[in-house]
Amino acid sequence: MNELRIRPATADDLSAVLDFWRTAAEGTSISDDRDGAARLVGRDPQALLLAEDAGELVGTVIAGFDGWRCHLYRLAVRPDRRRRGIGSALLAAAEERFARLGGRRGDAMVLTGNERAHHAWRAAGYAPEEHWRRWVKPLDGHEK
């Protein structure tokens, strides 16, 4: 790795981020489109963190804070760059953001079947809470 840089995404980054998620992130969401990403960056310009190495996008995480809870989404690292500390650097930046905002605990959205991600999240100090279940209702009439 040259010089890893973590920075917030801007509106100019959104097309590259959406393309990146198609190859580096597991699963898709109804929010994975230009409008959804633009709303995120417009509402909280510091939430979408990018990891760049020599100007190349190599990782992302969404570190959302709603004033009550700290939520982590879309931790993704380019497949050929995994296990080199990029995910750890993104999580450290997200956790620093949460601490500055007064957050007390981070929670992460992790796909049940993504065993590789389970290992990475455990290594970062996160653990599943089996007594909680995510309940979802799409608000725009779409499934998923």
N, C-alpha and C positions, 0 to 999 in steps of 0.2 A: 504494500500500500504506500502510495506517495504521501500526500498530506490530506487526511480525512477532514472534511469540513461539514459541520452540521449547521443548517440554517433553515429558517421558515420559508415555505413555498410562497410564491407570488402568483398572481393571475397568469403571468407569462409562462409559468412552469406547468400549468394544468394539463395540457395535451401530452407532454412528456410523462407526467405522473400517471395518467390514465393508461398510456401505452405500457409503461413500466409494470403497473399492476397486472396487466393481462399476462405477462410472462413471469413475474416474480411473486405474485400473491396467490394464495390458495383461495378458491371460491370467488364468487361474485356477489354483488349487492345491488339492490335497486338504486342505490345512491352513486354507483360507479359510472357517472356520466359527467359531462361538462357542467351542467347546471348544478348537480349535487356538489361537485368539488368547488365550484365558484361560490356557492352559498357558504360552504365551510370556511373558505379563505376570507370571504367578505365579512362573515360574522365574527370570526376569531382568527385574525391574521397570523397568530403565533402557533396555532394548533397543528398544522401539517408541517412536520419536520422532514427535511431531506438530508441525506448523507451523500456527499459528492467526493469523489477521488479524482484529482486532476480535472475537475470540471465535469466529470461524468457521473450521472445519477446511479448510485449503487444501493440505496436503501431509503425506506420511508417509515414513518410512524405517525399516526394521528394521536395527539395528546390533548384530548378534550377535557375541559374543566367547566362544569356548569354552575359553579359556586357552591356546590354541595359535594360532588364526587368527582374523582379523577378517572377518566376512561381512556383506555388504550385500544386503538384499532389499527388495522393495516400495517402492522410491523412486517415489512417485507425486505428481503435482501436479494440482490441479483443472484441467481442460482450458482454461477461460477465464482462468486465472491463470498459465499457462506463460510462460516467457521473461521473468520478472520477478525472478529471483534466489531464488525459494523453494527450488528444488532445490539450488542452491549452498549456501544457508544450512543446509539439512538435512544435506547431506554434510559441511559444516564441523563441525557439531555431532557427527555420527557419528565423524568423524576425531579430534576432540578427545577423545571418549569412549574411542576405541581407544588413543590416546596415554596417557591417564591409566591405562589398564589394562595398559600395557606391550606393546600390539600393534605389530607391525612392518610389516605390509602388509595392505591391505584388498583383498578380492575381491568382485566384484559379480555377481549372477545377472541376466543381461540376455538377453531373448529374441532369438534369432538373426534373426528377421524384423522386429524393431522398429527400423527405421532411425532414427527420431526419437530413440529412446533412445541409440542408438550415438553420435549426434552429441553429445548431452548428456554422456554418460560420457567421451567423448574430451575435450570441453571442460573437464571437471573433472580431467583428468590421468590417466584410466584408459585401459588398452589391452587388447585381447583377447590371450589367450595361446593361440595356435592349436595348440600341442602338448598341451594338456590337453582332456579331454572329460569331461563330467559323466555319470556312470553312476547310474541310479536304479532302485530296487526298492521299490514300495509295500509297506508292512509290514502294512497292515490289509485286504488282499485287494481293494482298489479299484484300478482302472486310473488312470493319469495321474500 
